[in-house]
Amino acid sequence: MTRIETLTKILEDYKVKDANLLKALVYLGEGSHKITHLLENYISHTYAGTQNQSGDEQLHLDIDCDNAIFEAIRESGVFSIAASEETPVETDVSPEGDDQEGFFSLGFDPLDGSSIIDANFSVGSIFGIWEGKGVLNRTGREQVASAVTLYGPRTTLCIALPSKSTDYGKDVVFEVTLTKDGSMWEVSRDQITIKAEGKVFAPGNLRASNDNEKYNALIKHWISERYTLRYTGGMVPDVYHIFAKSKGVFTNVSSEKAKAKLRLLYEVAPMGLIVECAGGLTTHEAHDGSVLDEKIDHLDRRLGVCFGSSEEVALYKKFMFGN
Ligand code: AFP
């Protein structure tokens, strides 16, 4: 069986209702396969022993990864609009002359963690899928599916299907892994769930704790309670650690002097859907609601967040909002 056939079969087993949505996910898998190749062939400045102050080489990689996803979604023939962190405009990707009935829109970050790539750390792609035309003025809760790809020693794709998109009977999150020769996808985690409690923390934008007293108190609490630190500086591996261990908490919080940089459309909403479909909770820094209820009122909207085990997110709310 081919890569496309294996992922199609897996998604059929997870009872994806809509044939076009199934195809959309399969082609995001194809784009992720292309990025795996790009990363394998990327020679970092460190490795090449060359200097590139402007980061041109790295910029190229970001653009190449962006192009890989745009190519894949155009090939799928089921997307009408896409916007990405690299191409931050609603871009028409629909096949020419099609009436676009039953098409989808995509918000994505092709290469999250590009600043840690020269250290050969794991990086990722993040995808949020909406029905219809456009990603503006939507909420994360309206997504029909989301996915992240983790490029590490293995390439894995973690897919969230909310119950409205599957006949599976409930929200489901699962993981597929690309075989070493890149020819097939195999299910590697059948049901990803997040337990209520987990003393593992990934405190992003930690510099904010210097002038955000509430964040500082929360971090001190976690340290005094002997939480285990697992942090790489890449949101995909850092949140993925929660999926792999079924527990933990990830934060990225602002202060006056250090604003959080995660984008609602490209990073927060898609990752938030996976976390909530796996039984975890999400919240943010504006108030104590879910990130999935925040409106994407502009493409670049940024939001400090907390994701993970429900009891840990409850602690975040207690320290940040006093409830
Ligand atoms: P880059 O893509 O520029 O490396 O940024 C990655 C990221 O947006 C996200 O993946 C991390 O969680 C976050 O930055 C790390 O931020 P801090 O360095 O402020 O903790």
Boltz pocket constraint, residues with backbone or C-beta under 6 A from the ligand:
constraints:
  - pocket:
      binder: B
      contacts: [[A, 111], [A, 112], [A, 113], [A, 114], [A, 115], [A, 116], [A, 203], [A, 204], [A, 205], [A, 206], [A, 233], [A, 234], [A, 235], [A, 236], [A, 238], [A, 252], [A, 261], [A, 262]]
      max_distance: 6.0
